[in-house]
Amino acid sequence: MFDWSFKEAPGLSPEVLGAAALAVTSEDLDAMTVEQAEIMVIATQRAINALAARQARAVDVHAEGPGRRRARRAPGGRCPPGP
């Protein structure tokens, strides 16, 4: 279960917070104090935000297409104008 305080949780990486949140069972949730539940809400939101940012970047990379990705990685890193 979450053993972090309000001061500690914001300093933890979204990966650590997400992994800990996924390990929490329904029984753990039922046994949480109000403070623990609030930390759980904060922790899961940070993990969700991190995943959403990665998803958005993956969508952007996919939308660029292979030609633009190659151009971006080329020396100088300049992409040709888009459509």
C-alpha positions in Angstrom: 0.0 0.0 0.0 1.1 3.6 -0.2 3.5 4.5 2.6 4.2 8.0 1.4 3.3 11.4 2.8 1.9 14.3 1.0 5.4 15.8 1.0 7.1 12.7 -0.5 4.6 11.7 -3.2 5.1 14.7 -5.5 8.9 13.9 -5.6 8.4 10.3 -6.8 8.6 9.5 -10.5 5.3 8.7 -12.3 6.7 5.2 -13.0 7.1 4.5 -9.3 3.7 5.9 -8.5 2.0 4.1 -11.3 3.6 0.7 -10.4 2.6 1.2 -6.8 -1.0 2.2 -7.8 -1.3 -1.0 -9.9 -0.3 -3.1 -6.9 -3.1 -1.8 -4.7 -6.0 -4.2 -4.4 -9.7 -3.4 -3.9 -9.2 -4.5 -0.3 -6.3 -2.1 0.1 -8.5 0.7 -1.2 -11.3 -0.1 1.2 -8.8 -0.1 4.1 -7.2 3.3 3.2 -7.5 6.3 5.4 -8.8 9.6 3.8 -5.2 10.8 3.6 -4.0 7.6 1.9 -6.9 7.8 -0.6 -6.0 11.4 -1.4 -2.4 10.4 -2.0 -3.6 7.6 -4.2 -5.7 10.0 -6.3 -2.7 12.3 -6.7 -0.3 9.5 -7.5 -2.6 7.9 -10.1 -3.2 11.3 -11.8 0.5 11.9 -12.1 0.9 8.5 -13.7 -2.0 9.1 -16.0 -0.6 12.5 -17.1 2.8 10.9 -17.8 1.2 8.2 -19.9 -0.9 10.8 -21.8 2.2 12.8 -22.6 4.0 9.7 -24.0 0.9 8.8 -26.0 0.6 12.3 -27.5 4.3 12.2 -28.5 3.9 8.7 -30.1 0.9 10.0 -32.0 3.0 13.0 -33.2 5.8 10.7 -34.3 3.4 8.4 -36.1 1.7 11.3 -37.8 5.1 12.6 -39.1 5.6 9.6 -41.2 8.9 7.8 -41.9 10.2 10.4 -44.4 9.9 13.3 -41.9 11.4 11.2 -39.1 14.4 10.4 -41.2 14.8 14.1 -42.1 14.5 15.1 -38.4 17.3 12.6 -37.5 19.5 13.7 -40.4 22.5 16.0 -39.7 21.1 19.5 -39.1 17.8 18.0 -38.0 15.6 20.0 -40.4 12.4 18.6 -41.7 11.1 19.5 -45.2 8.0 21.6 -45.2 4.8 19.6 -44.4 1.8 19.2 -46.6 
